[in-house]
Amino acid sequence: MRDIPDLPALSDPEAVQTAAHWRGLAPALTLSPEVSFDDGLHHRLSTAVLDGAQDDMCADGVFALPRLWDDGPARALRTGIDQLRGQGVHEVFALLYDEPWRLLGQLRPLLRRLLGPGCRAVPLPFVNVVPGGDAGFGPHRDRWTDPVDDQGLPKMLTTWVSLTDVPAERACLSVLPASADPHFPDELATLAIGDLRDIRALPVPAGSLVCFNQAIVHWGGKNFTPDTRMSFAFELERDGIEGAREPAIVLDEGRVTFAQRAAFLAAVVPGLYRNQTPIPLLDVARARALCPPATAAAA
Ligand SMILES: O=C(O)CCC(=O)C(=O)O
C-alpha cells in the first residue's frame, strides 16, 4: 500500500457520503439503498454452459461467455462512466452504483460452481477506460501462491465484463492459458512465455464476461483504434481461504447495501494503480470522505 500524503480538501465532504450526491454526478446510473441480486441470467447459464465453463476453467484457467448481457446495462455504465469522468471523478466510482453489482449478482450460479458457496467479492475491483493509443494492464499474474484446488478449480478469480465492443485491436484481454504454461501452478514467480504462439487473444463484444484464474499470465493489449475500450472487473475468492481479504461482499447474502459499497470503495481506492500510475489524490480524498475510517469499521 502506498503512503498517502496530505489529501486535498473537498469542498463538501459530508455531501460525498450521500446517495443524492452520487446520483447527481451520474444520472445515467441508479443508486439504491440496497441491490437485491436476481437470477436474470438463469436462461443463459444452463447446466451445459456451467459444465463447459468449469471444464475450461480447470484446463486453461480462463473462459469467455460472449454477449452474456444485452446492451442496456453496458450502455448505462458507459454513459455513467463518461458522466463521472466529465466531472473529474475517477471511473472506479462507477462501482458504487447498482448496475455493476446487479450484473455480478446474476453470476452467482456460475461463481458458486467455480468457487463454492459463500464466495466473496473482495478488494481490488477495477474499472478500466483505455482510450485510443493507450493500453490495458501489462502482462502479469495477480496471485503467486496456491491458486487451485485438487480439481484445478480456482481459489480466486476475476470476472471481467466488457462495456464496449473489445475486438483484438481495441486492447482486448490476452492470456497464456494454464495448459500452455509450464510454470502454472507451482512456479508463479515466473512470467516467461516460452512459445508466443500459445498466447490466446480474447476479443469480445460489449456485455461479455471473461473469467480467469488470477494466477494465469494475462494482460490488456494496446488500443490501436480511435475508440475507447471500457470494462470493469471484480475479484472474487472462495470462502475460508488463507489470507482472506476484507471488507468482502458475500454473494450468497443475496444483496449489497450502499453502506457496504461505500466501505468497499473506501478500502479499494487508495491502493489503486493503473500501469504504475497511482489514482489521483483527489479521488483518494473522495473515497475517504465517502466512508470515513470509523464508519468503515462498523459497516
Ligand atoms: O483490463 C485490462 O486491461 C487488464 C485487466 C487485468 O489485468 C485484471 O483485471 O487483472
The ligand as a Gaussian input file, in Angstrom:
#p B3LYP/6-31G(d) Opt

LIG

0 1
 O       -8.442000      -4.716000     -18.433000
 C       -7.227000      -4.882000     -18.605000
 O       -6.559000      -4.273000     -19.424000
 C       -6.480000      -5.891000     -17.769000
 C       -7.283000      -6.427000     -16.644000
 C       -6.470000      -7.167000     -15.657000
 O       -5.303000      -7.371000     -15.839000
 C       -7.070000      -7.634000     -14.434000
 O       -8.279000      -7.406000     -14.209000
 O       -6.342000      -8.263000     -13.625000

